[in-house]
């Protein structure tokens, strides 16, 4: 083992699961055990729900804004002080290359946490809506809106950038005044359980924050999403599981907000400021393509299609020896998370060829890189947008290249998907803005603009989700609004 055992954090205590049960966590780089994690039972999940419910109902966590703000800031400081541990967890457990670790995995997570804390003073807790009359002026009311925490919130998080997603949900929910239960993916428990340790050190009241880990990917989630004591579920993961969570929450009418899959398009216009650079940088290699907002379809003009293919062929050839190295500081691509995911990606490579697309680069597993789960950066060309490799989220280092006739055709192709999470447009400024405004997607980068940041709302259209994370909007997702009207003499 490389990492310490990942333990539960329930009702203010860091502890083992019922009966001391654990499971092995395999590292993506080696395929070998890197830690053991507490394997929670249904009774452990029940205790976490009861603790969170009690902490919300019987303490002043939800109403004492100043107190919890100070505790969350202390929590933030402890997370920053443990930066080296966070980096080690991301590298060993999530399979992040160093270049990806010091970007999306840890630095962006910490920056986003800072942004949420900075935005907290902007959240309104009470709003005066003025005096109004009714019934022909016989009745007057002074009206105000009070915003308050919804209650107990369950956060179910994925394995791709676990610390980033964990902090986006947990910090926002805690700042809003909710009590939280965090259930991470089985592959990446440590990025969650370390937060439990630090919450205890920060002095959080018992039950305010709880962390449950389990080898079973569904058991704890099923209990959390069906229990009437849980008021809200926030989930990041696949669209299929998101639909199941909505179904589970329907009988108790839970609030559910979801950040789901993506098949985002990168539209490169024929007048892009640096066409060659735009095309070359469209390679799907960052964190082995394991990001929901990564643009995995690149749309290039038919008039420059062959030019684009030549650029990509050269770019992939130049990247061939720059990935899959654990100790290389500039590397941004390592393995995929598991053998199951590797098999899934390779099955799509096979499918794409059967559909008639051509492999321009990559397409093979690379066991020579080590005992883990390595797949070459892969690029498909001669792709039609109705192919499954162009429509379904592969979640691996696979790019598909699709030609388009004109701007209208590019917009049509980009929007012709069940997803709508992110996107890119590169071209002359005014033209690119016009295209961006017509994309049915939650965020768009124009000419390299950073559309995903901790102070901006993030989420999708269509099958990419419901609601927003990050930004002030991400905190407000955890709030209810209450109207209070007080009668006054006419």
C-alpha positions in Angstrom: 0.0 0.0 0.0 1.1 3.6 -0.8 -1.7 5.6 0.7 -3.1 5.4 4.3 -6.3 3.4 4.8 -9.3 5.5 3.8 -11.8 5.5 6.7 -15.3 6.7 7.2 -16.2 10.0 8.8 -19.6 9.7 10.4 -21.2 11.8 13.1 -18.0 13.6 14.0 -15.8 10.5 14.2 -13.2 9.0 11.8 -13.7 5.3 12.0 -13.7 2.0 10.3 -16.8 0.5 8.6 -19.1 -1.9 10.5 -17.1 -5.0 11.4 -13.9 -3.5 10.2 -14.7 -4.4 6.6 -12.4 -3.0 3.9 -11.8 -3.3 0.2 -8.7 -3.0 -2.0 -8.2 0.1 -4.2 -6.2 -0.5 -7.3 -3.8 2.1 -8.7 -4.3 3.0 -12.4 -0.5 3.2 -13.0 0.3 -0.3 -11.8 -3.0 -2.2 -11.4 -1.8 -3.1 -7.9 -3.3 -2.3 -4.5 -2.5 1.3 -3.4 -4.7 1.5 -0.3 -7.6 -0.1 1.5 -10.8 1.7 2.1 -13.6 1.3 4.6 -16.4 -0.8 3.0 -19.5 0.8 4.5 -22.6 -1.3 5.3 -26.2 -0.2 5.1 -26.1 0.5 8.8 -23.1 2.9 8.3 -25.1 4.8 5.7 -28.1 4.9 8.0 -26.0 6.4 10.7 -24.6 9.1 8.4 -28.2 10.0 7.3 -29.4 10.2 10.9 -26.4 12.2 12.0 -26.8 14.7 9.2 -30.5 15.0 9.9 -29.9 15.6 13.6 -27.2 18.2 12.9 -29.5 20.1 10.6 -32.6 20.0 12.8 -31.0 20.4 16.2 -28.1 22.7 15.8 -27.6 26.3 14.5 -25.5 25.2 11.6 -28.1 26.4 9.0 -28.8 29.7 10.7 -25.5 30.9 12.2 -24.0 32.2 8.9 -20.9 33.7 10.6 -20.0 30.6 12.6 -20.1 28.2 9.7 -18.3 30.7 7.4 -15.4 30.8 9.9 -15.3 27.0 10.1 -15.4 26.5 6.4 -12.5 29.0 6.0 -10.6 27.0 8.7 -11.4 23.8 6.7 -10.1 25.5 3.6 -6.8 26.5 5.3 -6.3 22.9 6.4 -6.9 21.6 2.9 -4.3 24.0 1.6 -1.8 22.9 4.3 -2.3 19.3 3.1 -1.6 20.1 -0.5 1.2 17.5 -0.9 -1.2 14.8 0.3 -3.8 15.9 -2.1 -1.3 15.7 -4.9 -0.2 12.2 -3.9 -3.8 11.0 -3.8 -4.5 12.4 -7.2 -1.5 10.8 -8.8 -1.7 7.4 -7.1 -5.4 6.9 -6.8 -6.9 8.8 -9.8 -4.0 8.1 -12.2 -3.3 11.7 -12.8 0.0 12.7 -14.6 1.9 15.4 -12.8 0.9 18.1 -15.4 -2.8 17.2 -14.9 -2.4 17.0 -11.1 -1.2 20.5 -10.7 -4.0 21.8 -12.9 -7.5 20.3 -12.8 -7.0 17.9 -9.9 -5.6 20.0 -7.1 -4.8 23.6 -8.1 -8.1 24.2 -9.8 -9.9 22.5 -6.9 -8.3 24.8 -4.4 -8.8 27.9 -6.6 -12.5 27.0 -7.0 -12.8 26.5 -3.2 -11.4 30.0 -2.7 -13.8 31.4 -5.2 -16.8 29.9 -3.5 -15.6 31.3 -0.1 -15.0 34.7 -1.7 -18.5 34.7 -3.1 -20.2 33.8 0.1 -20.8 37.5 1.2 -22.7 38.0 -2.0 -25.3 35.4 -1.1 -28.6 37.0 0.0 -30.3 35.6 3.0 -33.2 38.1 3.1 -34.7 40.4 0.5 -37.2 43.2 0.9 -39.9 43.1 -1.8 -41.7 46.1 -0.5 -45.3 46.9 0.5 -48.2 45.9 -1.7 -52.0 46.2 -1.5 -54.7 43.7 -2.3 -58.5 43.5 -2.4 -59.0 47.0 -3.6 -56.5 48.5 -1.1 -58.2 47.1 1.9 -55.2 45.0 2.8 -51.6 45.9 2.9 -48.6 43.6 3.3 -44.9 44.2 3.9 -43.2 41.3 1.9 -39.8 39.8 2.3 -38.1 36.7 0.9 -36.0 34.6 3.2 -33.4 32.2 1.7 -32.5 29.2 3.8 -30.7 25.9 3.5 -32.8 23.1 2.0 -31.6 20.6 4.6 -29.6 17.3 4.3 -27.7 17.1 1.0 -26.1 13.9 -0.4 -23.2 14.4 -2.8 -22.4 11.5 -5.0 -19.1 12.1 -6.9 -17.1 10.5 -9.7 -13.5 9.2 -10.1 -12.1 11.4 -12.8 -11.2 14.6 -10.9 -12.5 13.6 -7.5 -11.1 16.4 -5.3 -12.3 19.1 -7.7 -15.8 17.7 -7.8 -15.9 16.9 -4.0 -14.9 20.4 -3.1 -17.4 22.0 -5.6 -20.3 20.2 -3.9 -19.2 20.1 -0.3 -18.0 23.7 0.1 -21.1 25.1 -1.7 -23.4 23.0 0.4 -21.8 23.7 3.7 -21.7 27.5 2.9 -25.4 27.4 2.1 -26.0 25.8 5.6 -26.8 22.3 4.5 -25.5 19.3 6.3 -23.7 16.9 3.9 -23.1 13.3 3.2 -20.3 12.7 0.6 -20.3 9.4 -1.2 -17.3 9.1 -3.6 -16.7 6.6 -6.3 -15.2 3.3 -5.1 -12.0 3.8 -7.2 -11.1 7.1 -5.5 -12.1 7.1 -1.8 -9.1 8.9 -0.4 -9.9 12.3 -2.1 -13.1 12.2 0.0 -11.9 10.6 3.3 -9.1 13.1 3.7 -11.8 15.8 3.8 -13.4 13.9 6.7 -10.1 13.9 8.6 -9.7 17.7 8.0 -13.3 18.5 9.0 -12.7 16.8 12.3 -9.5 18.8 12.8 -11.3 22.0 11.8 -13.8 21.4 14.6 -17.0 20.9 12.6 -20.0 20.0 14.8 -20.8 16.3 14.7 -23.0 15.3 11.8 -22.6 18.4 9.8 -20.3 16.6 7.3 -20.1 12.9 6.8 -18.1 10.7 4.3 -19.2 7.2 3.3 -17.1 4.9 1.1 -18.2 1.5 -0.3 -16.9 -1.0 -2.8 -20.4 -1.5 -4.1 -20.9 1.4 -6.5 -24.7 1.5 -6.0 -25.7 0.4 -2.5 -25.0 3.7 -0.6 -26.3 5.8 -3.5 -29.5 3.8 -3.6 -30.1 4.4 0.2 -29.2 8.1 0.0 -31.4 8.9 -3.0 -34.4 7.1 -1.7 -34.4 8.2 1.9 -37.0 10.8 2.8 -34.6 12.4 5.4 -32.3 13.5 2.5 -33.7 16.7 1.0 -31.3 17.1 -1.9 -29.0 15.0 -4.1 -26.2 16.4 -6.2 -24.6 14.0 -8.6 -21.8 14.1 -11.1 -21.4 11.2 -13.4 -23.0 9.4 -16.3 -26.3 10.4 -17.8 -27.6 6.9 -17.3 -27.0 7.0 -13.6 -28.3 10.5 -13.4 -31.7 9.3 -14.7 -31.7 6.5 -12.1 -31.1 9.1 -9.3 -34.0 11.2 -10.6 -36.2 8.1 -10.6 -35.1 7.2 -7.0 -35.7 10.7 -5.8 -39.2 11.1 -7.3 -41.3 9.4 -4.6 -40.0 11.8 -2.0 -39.8 14.8 -4.4 -36.2 15.5 -3.7 -34.4 18.4 -5.3 -31.9 16.8 -7.7 -29.2 18.6 -9.6 -27.0 16.7 -12.0 -23.8 17.3 -13.8 -23.7 14.6 -16.4 -22.0 13.5 -19.6 -20.8 15.5 -22.6 -19.8 15.1 -26.2 -18.7 18.7 -26.7 -17.7 20.1 -30.0 -14.6 22.2 -30.8 -15.6 24.3 -34.0 -12.5 25.6 -35.8 -13.6 28.2 -38.4 -11.6 28.7 -41.5 -10.4 32.1 -40.3 -9.1 30.9 -36.9 -6.3 33.2 -35.9 -3.8 30.3 -35.9 -5.5 27.4 -37.7 -2.6 25.0 -37.3 -2.3 25.6 -33.6 -6.1 25.3 -33.1 -6.2 22.0 -34.9 -3.1 20.5 -33.2 -4.3 21.5 -29.7 -7.6 19.7 -30.3 -5.9 16.3 -29.4 -7.8 14.6 -26.6 -4.9 13.8 -24.2 -5.4 15.7 -21.0 -5.9 13.2 -18.2 -6.5 10.6 -20.9 -9.7 12.3 -22.0 -11.4 11.5 -18.7 -13.3 14.8 -18.4 -17.0 15.4 -19.0 -16.3 18.9 -20.5 -13.5 17.9 -22.8 -14.2 18.6 -26.5 -14.0 15.1 -28.0 -15.5 16.2 -31.4 -13.4 18.6 -33.5 -15.3 20.2 -36.4 -13.1 21.5 -39.3 -14.1 23.1 -42.6 -14.3 20.9 -45.6 -12.2 23.4 -47.5 -9.3 22.8 -45.1 -10.0 19.2 -44.1 -7.0 17.5 -45.6 -4.8 20.3 -44.2 -6.3 19.6 -40.7 -5.6 15.8 -41.0 -2.0 16.5 -41.9 -1.6 18.7 -38.9 -3.2 16.2 -36.6 -1.1 13.3 -37.9 2.0 15.3 -37.2 0.7 16.4 -33.7 -0.1 12.9 -32.6 3.3 11.6 -33.9 5.0 14.4 -31.9 3.1 13.4 -28.7 3.8 9.7 -29.0 6.6 9.6 -26.4 5.3 12.4 -24.1 2.6 10.5 -22.2 2.4 7.7 -19.6 5.4 8.7 -17.5 4.7 8.9 -13.8 7.6 11.1 -12.9 7.7 13.4 -15.9 6.7 17.0 -14.7 5.4 18.1 -18.1 3.2 15.0 -18.7 -0.5 15.6 -18.8 -1.6 12.1 -19.8 -1.4 8.9 -17.8 -3.6 5.7 -17.7 -7.3 5.5 -17.6 -8.8 4.7 -14.2 -9.4 0.9 -14.4 -9.4 -2.2 -16.6 -13.1 -1.8 -16.9 -12.7 1.6 -18.4 -9.8 0.5 -20.6 -11.9 -2.3 -22.0 -14.8 0.2 -22.6 -12.6 2.6 -24.5 -11.0 -0.1 -26.6 -14.5 -1.4 -27.5 -15.3 2.0 -28.9 -12.1 2.0 -31.0 -13.2 -1.3 -32.5 -16.7 0.0 -33.0 -15.5 3.1 -34.8 -13.6 1.1 -37.3 -16.7 -1.1 -37.9 -18.7 2.0 -38.5 -16.3 3.1 -41.2 -14.2 5.7 -39.5 -10.4 5.6 -40.0 -7.9 5.5 -37.2 -5.4 8.3 -37.9 -3.4 7.7 -34.8 -3.3 5.4 -31.8 -6.1 2.9 -31.1 -4.2 0.3 -29.0 -3.6 -0.7 -25.4 0.0 -0.1 -24.3 1.0 -2.8 -21.7 4.7 -1.8 -22.3 3.9 1.4 -20.3 3.4 -0.7 -17.1 1.0 -2.9 -15.3 -1.8 -0.4 -15.3 -4.4 0.7 -17.8 -2.7 2.5 -20.7 -4.3 3.4 -24.1 -2.6 5.3 -26.8 -4.0 8.8 -27.7 -6.4 8.0 -30.5 -7.8 10.0 -33.4 -10.6 9.0 -35.8 -11.1 10.7 -39.1 -13.7 10.4 -41.9 -16.3 10.4 -39.1 -20.0 11.1 -39.6 -21.9 12.7 -36.8 -24.5 9.9 -36.6 -21.8 7.3 -35.8 -21.9 6.1 -32.2 -18.3 7.2 -31.7 -19.5 10.8 -32.5 -22.7 10.5 -30.3 -21.7 8.6 -27.2 -19.4 9.6 -24.4 -16.3 7.4 -24.6 -14.5 9.0 -21.6 -11.0 8.1 -22.9 -8.3 9.6 -25.1 -10.3 9.4 -28.3 -10.9 12.4 -30.7 -13.3 12.3 -33.7 -12.8 14.6 -36.6 -15.9 15.8 -38.5 -15.9 18.0 -41.6 -18.5 20.7 -42.1 -19.6 22.8 -45.1 -20.3 26.3 -43.6 -21.1 27.9 -40.3 -24.7 26.8 -40.3 -23.6 23.2 -40.9 -21.1 23.4 -38.1 -23.7 24.7 -35.7 -26.1 22.0 -36.8 -23.5 19.3 -36.2 -22.4 20.6 -32.8 -26.0 20.8 -31.6 -26.9 17.4 -33.1 -26.3 15.4 -29.9 -28.2 14.5 -26.7 -25.6 16.3 -24.7 -24.9 20.0 -24.1 -22.2 20.6 -21.5 -19.4 22.6 -23.1 -17.8 23.6 -26.4 -15.3 25.7 -28.2 -15.3 28.1 -31.1 -12.1 29.4 -32.8 -12.2 32.0 -35.5 -12.4 35.8 -36.1 -13.9 37.4 -33.0 -17.3 38.6 -34.2 -18.0 35.5 -36.3 -16.9 33.2 -33.4 -19.2 35.0 -31.0 -22.2 34.5 -33.3 -21.5 30.8 -33.5 -21.0 30.5 -29.8 -24.4 32.1 -29.0 -26.2 29.5 -31.0 -24.7 26.5 -29.4 -27.0 24.6 -27.0 -24.5 24.1 -24.3 -23.8 25.3 -20.8 -20.4 26.9 -21.5 -18.4 27.9 -24.5 -14.8 28.9 -24.9 -14.2 31.4 -27.7 -10.6 31.7 -28.9 -9.2 30.2 -25.8 -11.3 32.0 -23.2 -11.6 30.2 -19.8 -15.3 29.3 -19.5 -14.9 27.0 -16.6 -13.8 28.5 -13.3 -14.7 28.5 -9.6 -16.5 31.8 -9.8 -18.6 30.8 -12.8 -21.7 28.6 -12.9 -21.0 25.2 -14.6 -23.6 22.8 -15.9 -25.3 21.6 -19.0 -28.3 21.6 -21.3 -30.3 18.5 -22.4 -28.7 15.2 -21.3 -25.7 17.0 -19.7 -27.7 17.8 -16.6 -29.9 20.0 -14.5 -28.8 22.9 -12.3 -25.4 24.5 -11.9 -22.3 24.0 -9.8 -19.6 26.5 -8.8 -20.1 30.3 -8.7 -22.7 32.0 -6.5 -25.3 29.9 -8.4 -23.7 26.8 -7.1 -24.3 27.9 -3.5 -27.8 29.0 -4.3 -28.7 25.5 -5.6 -28.7 24.4 -2.0 -31.2 27.1 -0.8 -35.0 27.3 -0.6 -36.9 30.6 -0.8 -39.6 31.5 1.7 -42.0 34.4 1.4 -43.1 36.2 4.6 -45.9 38.8 4.2 -46.8 40.8 7.3 -50.1 42.6 7.3 -50.1 46.3 8.2 -53.0 48.8 8.7 -54.4 50.1 5.4 
